[in-house]
């Protein structure tokens, strides 16, 4: 049953019910990682899980890129070409080891396969507002691109500095400054170009309800860090949350589709 | 699908409350009905954060003893301080109170994690098939647990590994080495993890657990319902394994 008060949840668990609800995933990775066993890390296995949950498109940054820079990015572009429309790549800004001109040439040569940029201060060791990231953020700002930030407690100030300076890029707050739910929701109210994203949030009962009560559902985006975590667990959590079915559909698809101009 | 949740907690704990605190058992039952959970093993958060051990244990007894859908766990501390009954007496009291296991949390209750500390209870648990519920959040590391299981290899352990990171490298060796270790799935949420684990070891050592009231009932439910595993495997996880464990307890 999952949630007897949600028609959407009841429809979803029926045979074939998944097909009625499209999902857009704003926070994914790909490949193996040295410190964890992820059995479904390949593109093909991720696609299998995406199809199982009707995830139409996944925006990802490869584990290789996060940990070693963009030396394997051509392999990931090939995956995007092999499965058109199903995967879009965030170019990782591995701040101390980047060549901006080279990166942007690659970005522009493969524009349809890139969603935007990814900042992950825990891997890069560089604060989001550090000068090393500036050329990428300026480029994203000029072109109105999504920038997925790994936002965690303690990173509030540097990310807010980015928002104060850049008004046209779309900053996606991955993990919602875990566990600063109220701060995240207020940031979404204060900055038009900030979008909370739900990876790790949905593990905590009540966190989403808290955020929706502050900033509504219209800016919140779905993601679950696949191949780390399970789509079905996260969607089950979303179905269980004390919000409306309309708000669930906003989060799973509508908000993201509007942000990316998808139909 | 019938669901028997092996990990439910609730109660009043002041500033440690989650955003949507669940103060009493009536709210638990209401939310179980809303999600479609049929039965649950429960403990009260007051058993970890409240007054004395006996009061916390008494509170959960009062909640479950007249409710066939709920099974309680009592907290253990070393018998040497005589705050709770010794293992023989404790076991006799359990059946009438609908208590099916012992929850052990050395960090919360401030006692040593060495195996000898609770050896009288562990010996009784092995002889009578009483499951012990251990969450790594309560203080035992996996290495502490292995030390206990080296001394009491027949002990039935329902293990909650308190970390959602992909955890098979930690958990599979324990499952391989110790035949009565069962995994509560409340924080085992790796993409494709159920399918991969079952291919490795089958479904008999996995238990549906939600971690409610800190997490949602429906999250783990959908993970089981939509997994690409057989209906029999789903049923094993959803309720059969937990019922088998409870059915094996020898109260007499």
Interface residues (C-beta under 8 A of the other chain):
Chain A: X1 X2 X3 X4 X5 X9 X13 X18 X36 X37 X38 X39 X40 X45 X46 X49 X52 X53 X181 X200 X202 X203 X204 X205 X206 X207 X209 X210 X224 X226 X227 X228 X229 X230 X231 X232 X233 X234 X235 X236 X237 X239 X240 X241 X242
Chain B: X18 X19 X20 X33 X34 X35 X36 X164 X165 X166 X168 X169 X189 X190 X191 X192 X193 X195 X196 X212 X213 X214 X215 X216 X217 X218 X219 X220 X221 X222 X223 X225 X226 X227 X228
